[in-house]
Amino acid sequence: MDNPFKQINQPLKEVPKELKAKVMGDIATAKLLMDLATLFSVDMAQIVEQTIKKRKE
């Protein structure tokens, strides 16, 4: 079995344009899903911080 770490210093190889487009599309989809999850999620740390500040006042 070849050591994959020996290939680190090798020059990069070109990939097919179709594969590159698919990977970039998948990354864009993942980023969109992460942004949507952030939009609809609850930031518990912020809620606790605001609650503590209100109690101190």
N, C-alpha and C positions, 0 to 999 in steps of 0.2 A: 504494500500500500504506500502510495506517495505521500510525502509530507506536504500538506496544503500551504504551510507557512513559507515554504521555499518559493512559492509563486507570488509572494507579496511584492517583491522588487521588480517583477516582470512588467513590461509595458501593458497598458490596458488594451483589450480587444474590442473591436467594433461589434455591436449587436445589431440584429435585424431591426429595421425601422418599425415593423409591426409589433415586435416584442417591446421595444422602447415605448411606443405609443400606448400599449396595453398597461405597462407598468406605471407610466405617468398618469393614466386614467384611473388606475386603482388607487394611487396615492392621493389624487384629487378627491376621489370618493371617500376615502378614509378621513381626509381632512374635513370634508363637509360634514360627515357624521360626528366627528369630534366637536366641531363648532356647534352643531345642533344639540348635542348632548350638554355642552356647556351652557347653551342658551336656556335649556329647560331643566337644568339641575339646580339643586339648592346648595348654596355655599354655607355649610353649617358653621364653619369657623367665623364667618362674618356675622351670622345671626347670634352666636354666643358672645362675640365681642360687643355687639350693639346692646345686648341684654345686660351685660355686666356694666357698661357705661351708663345705661339708664338707671340701674339700681344704685350706683354711686351718687347720682345727682339728687 
